[in-house]
Amino acid sequence: MSLSFAIAVYLVIWWTVLFAILPIGVRTQGEDGAVVPGTPESAPTRPRLVRVVLLTTLVSALIFAALWAAVRYGILDTERWLGRTLPRPAVPK
């Protein structure tokens, strides 16, 4: 896995995990009964973005490490998927 491909994969994983983690544990202003004028009731009371970003980075790093290990040790063959290698020809006997 090249460095540029690894960075691209990590960024895709990071954004996907971010959108999966964003709604976890969020309480809306409507649920708390403290709606700030000019905001919708569905706006979060405390978004906790630093916590979300740190948790996203941790989970993404774990997923990426598992994926990298699978590629590194040949469990997933990305080179063949991308068409960079051809199957070895059969050796005539």
C-alpha positions, 0 to 999 in steps of 0.5 A: 500500500503506497503512502498516498493510497494509505492517506486516502483510505485513512481519510475516507475511514475518518470521515465515515467514522465521524458521521457514525459517532456524531449522533452518539450521546447528543442531547438536543435543546428540545430534550433538555427544555432549554431552547435558545431563541433563534435555534431549532429544537433539534440543535445540540445542547453541548456538541462536544466536538473535541471529544467527537474528533478525538474518539473518531481519530482513535476508532479510525486509527484502530480500523486503519491499523487492522486494514493495513495489517490485512494488506501487509500480511496478504489477507487482502490483496489490493495490488491484484484488485487495482490491476497492478499485478497479473497472475503468475503463468502456470509452469508447464510440466 
